[in-house]
Amino acid sequence: MTAVSLEGVAKRFGPVLAVDGISLAIAKGEFVTLLGPSGCGKTTTLRLIAGFLRPSEGRIAMNGRHIESLPPHRREIGLVFQSFALFPHMTVADNVAFGLRMRGVAGEERRRRVGDALDLVRLVGLAESYPRQLSGGQQQRVALARALVIRPQLLLLDEPFGALDPQLREHLQQELKTLQKKLKLTTLFVTHDQAEAMLLSDRIAIMNRGKLEQIGWPRDIYEQPRSRFVAEFMGRSNLLHGKVTAIENGFAQVEAGTLTLEIPLEKARTGESVTLLIRPERVRLRRGPAVEGIGRCGGVVDSVFYLGSSLTYKVALADGTLLQATQSNTGEEGASGIEQGMAVQVEILQQACFSLKGDEAG
């Protein structure tokens, strides 16, 4: 069942087209993330759904009812922002109760629902505290409780963890996902953080210049990007330009500088130019002289970046190409023994490559 739908939604600010004809359907209980760089239109899209902006074109519906003409307080939507937006002169309980008071919920019913919301976010003992007495994580929980207490049909979150330190951010991400699944709450989340989107989302909708580039499960977005923008935005990438030299049994042999690669490539033609994208974690390095062959060549380690749980290498190939490779820091002999200036063998498997053709290759 579709909980929220956007049909050809656009928003103009004078000559600027901030949102360009977006169509999107979110299922009931689904967690969807709008992901993209700053200025791509994701927050504008959220504000259109919330009712803070009116679309220049298109329709917005919740549970089959068009809502683009409704004011925000009549849309049954809970909102959580990066700034928390708590009232400093109100206690935690009063902050959480604010939406209920605006909706005319009074007396024992209001107190019960506030208590339930604080219990849900594990803040019962802080009901009489003020925001200034709370940590950043506790303030974020208050903001979430305030959004949930009205029993929204849709929860909107606009980069709610952006102001928090990494450890607290990761902890609250996990709490949010657990809570969302428990409540089966339809959720639209806005972020520019790829890892956050991958962790939280049932589906990710990637935006660029006001348009939706691709919508899909996190794994599909990462493994099967439909454009160069999506491929590069969703993690680090190696881009190799090459030419198809042979085709056999659905596999194309591609000459890409020093490397000869064999990859699955539908509807390829001999002589066709292609751009291949290879994730750094799919590049294998071995110390010592190279054994040349399909997917193999030699190189020299140009630089090493120690990242704790992993190591990233830049390897210079014979044709001058710099190839990135990321390997887990297992502590075993291998990745940790590869140093700058060392000769290595580079190996790339068939399943590590996918092609970007035409406009996608850029």
N, C-alpha and C positions, 0 to 999 in steps of 0.2 A: 504494500500500500504506500502510495506517494504521500509524504507529509508536507513537503515544500517543493514548489516548482517555479522556475523562472522561464519565461517564454520570450525570447528576443529582447531581453532587457538592455536598455542603453541609457547612459547618463551623460549629458553635455553640460559643461561649465563654459559658457560663451563659445569660443571656437574650439575648445579642448573637448575631445571625446574620451572621457575617463573610463567608461564601460561601453563596450562595443558589441551589442547584440548577443548577450549571453543567454544560453538555454541550459538549464540544469535541473535535474530531478533528484531529490533526496528522499530515501525511503524512511518509513517510520522506524525509529530506534537506531538509525544509522549515524555514524560519526564521519563527517566529511570535512576535509581541510582544504581551504583556499590557500594555495602556496604560490609565492612568486616574489620577485624583487620589489623594492620600494618603488611606488609610483605605478604599479602594474594594474591597479584598480580593485584589489581585493577588499580593502577596507571600505571603499565606496560601495562595493556590492553588498557588504554586510550592512552598511547604513541604509541602503535602499530596502533591504529586507526588514530591518528594524523599524523603518518608518521615519527616520530622521531626514531622509531625502525622498523626493518623488522622482520616479523614472521619467526620462524624456520620451522613451518609447518602451513598449512591451508590457507584459502582465506578470504579476507575482501572486501566487496562490498558496494558501495553507489548508491542508485537508480538503482541497477542492473548492475553497472559497477565495475569491479574489480579494486581496487586502491592500492593494497599492493606494487606495484612497482613505484607508483607516489611519487614525493617529496612532502613535507608538503604544500608548497605554491600553489600546483595545486590540492588540495583536497577540496577546497571550505568549509573549516572548520574554525570556530571561536574558539579561545582558551582563557580561563581565569584561571589564576593560583592563588594560595594562596599568593604569593609574589607580585602580581600586575604587576611586571616587567615593570614599566613605565620608560621612558627616563627622567632623572632629568633635563637635559638641554633644554628640549622641553616644550612648553606650552601645556595646555590641548588639545587645538584644533590640534596642531601638532602631539601629541601622538595619538589622534583618527584618524588623517589623514594618519598615517604611512602606514597602510596596503593598502590604496587606492593609495598612491604614488608608492608603490612596484608593483601595478597592472596597472600602467600607467593611472590612472584616474586623470585628471588635471583640472585646471581652475575652472569655475563656478560650474561644476558638483561636483567636490570634495568639494568645500565650502558648497554647498547645502546639500550634504549627511552628512558631518560632523555636520552641524547645526541640521539636522533632528535627528542624533544619540544622540547629546547632549540634545535635547529637549525630546527625549524618556526617558533618564535617569535623567531628571530634573537638568541639569548642564549648561544651556544656558549662564547664567551670569558669568560663570567661565572659559570661553573659552581661555582667555589670561593669566590665572593664571598658576603657575608652581606647579608640584606635591608636593614640600615641603610646599606649602602654603595651602594644602588641608588636611582635616581630613582623617582618615582611611576609613570611609564610602564613602567619595567623591572620593578617589583614586580608590576604588573598582568599583564605577560607571564609572569612566574613563576607566578602564580596560574592563568593560562590553561593553561600547560604542565602544571601539576600535574593539572588537570582532564582534559586530553587524553591524558596518558600512560597512563591506565588503559583507553584505547580504549572510551569510553562509547558506549552506544546512544543516549543523550540528553544534551545539554549544557544546563544550566540556568544562567542569568546573572541575578542580582538587582542591577540598577542598578550594573553594574561600573565605569562611568566617572564616577559621580557626584562623586567626590572630586578629579577631575583638572581642570586648567585647560582652557579652551575649545579652544585650538589642539591640545594633546596629545590631548584627548578626540576631536576630529574625526579626527585621524590614526589613533588606535587603532580607532575605529569602522570606518574603511575597511579596516584590516588584518584585523579580525575578520570582516567580510563576505567578504573575499577568501579567508581561511582556511576559513571555513565552507563556501563553495562548492567549494573544492579538496577538502576531506575529505568532502563530501556528508553533513554531520553534522546530524542532526535537532536543532534548537535552539529553546528557549523562553526568551525575553528579557523581563525586567520593567523598565519605566521609566515615569516620568510626563512624559517629554520627547517632545512630539509630533514635533519635527524629527528626533530620533534614531530614533523608530519608523518614520517615513516613509523615512529613509535606508536602514535595515537590513532591513526586513521584506519577506518574501514576502506575508504576510497580517498584519493587525492585528486583535486582539480587544480592543475597548474595554469596560472594566468601570466600573460605577457602583453603589455601595451593594450590593456583593456579587453583582451580576448582570452577565451579558454583555449589553451594549446592542446591539452590532453586530460582525460579523466579516466581513472582506473585504480585498481588495487595497487598498493605500494610496490609490490614485487613486479607487477607488470610495467608500472611507470619506470622503474629502475632498469629492468631487464629488457624491455621492449619500447624504448622511447620512439615517438613518431616524428620527432624533429631534432635538429641539432640543439636548439635552445633547451628542450627538455633534457636531452642527454647530458649537456654540460651543466645545467642547473642542478640536476640530481646527482651530485657527487663529482669527483674528479675524473677526467677522461684523457685518454690518448687519442688524438685524431691523426690518422695516416691517410694520405692520398695515394691512390694506386690505380692500376688498370687491369681489367679482366683479360687474362691470357688464354684461358681454357675453361671449358665447362663439361662436366661429366657427372651423371647420376644425381643431379640437383645440387652439386657443389661447384663453386667457381674457384679457380685458382687466380689469385690476385698478386701482382708484383707491386710492392709498395716500398720503393727504395731498396734497402738492403734485405728486407724481409720478403719471402714468398709465403703467402698464406692461402689456406684452403678453407673456405667457409660456405655454409648453406646460403644460397642467394637465389631467390625466385626471379624468374623472367630476366636473368642477366644475359648480356650479349658480349661476345668476344670483342675486345677493343674498347669496351665501355669504361669510362672513368668513374670511380667510386670513391667515397670517403668512408673509411672504416673507423669505428669507435671501439676502443678497448679499455676496459676498466683497469686501473693500476693493480687491483688485488688479483686480477686474472693473469698477470705477467709473472712468470717464474724466473728466478735467477739462480744460477749455479756457478760456483767458483771454478776457474780453470779455463782452458782453451775451448772454443766452441766446436760442436759437431754440426756442420751445416746441413740444412734440410728444410722440409716444409715446416713453417712455424718456428724455425730456429735460426739464430745468427749470433755473432759475437758482438761484444760491446765493452766499453770501459766505464766504470762507475765515476760519474762526474761529481756527485754530491750525495750525502747521506743525511737524513733528518730523523732524529730519534724522537718518537712520540709516546714512549712508555710502553703501551700495549702493542705497538707496531713500529715498523721502520719503513720509511719511504726513501726510495733511491731514484736518482735521475741518472740514466745510463745513456752515454753517447754511442750511437751506432756509427758504422763506417761512413755512411753518407751524411753525417752531421745531425741526424735526427736525435732529439732528446726524448727518451721514453721513460715514463714514470712507472715504478713498480713498488707495490706495498706488500710487505710480508709480516705476518704475526711474529711478535717477539716471544717465542716459546722458550727461550733460554737454551735451546739445543744448538748444536753446531750447525751452521747453515746461514740463515739470514743474519744472525748477529756477528758472523765471521766475515761478512763482506764489507770491505772498507773502500774509502775514496781512492781512486787511482787503480783499483784492481780490475784485471781482465775477467769477464764473466760470460757465461752463455745465457742468452735470452731465449725463453721458450714461451710460445703463445699457442694455446689449444684452439681447435675449431670453434668450440662453444663459447670462447671468450670474445669473439668478434661479432659485430653486426654492422650493417652498412646503412649509410645515410646517402640518399641519392637526390639529384635535382636540386631544388631550392633548399632542401633540408641540409645539404652539405655545406652551403654557404661559401 
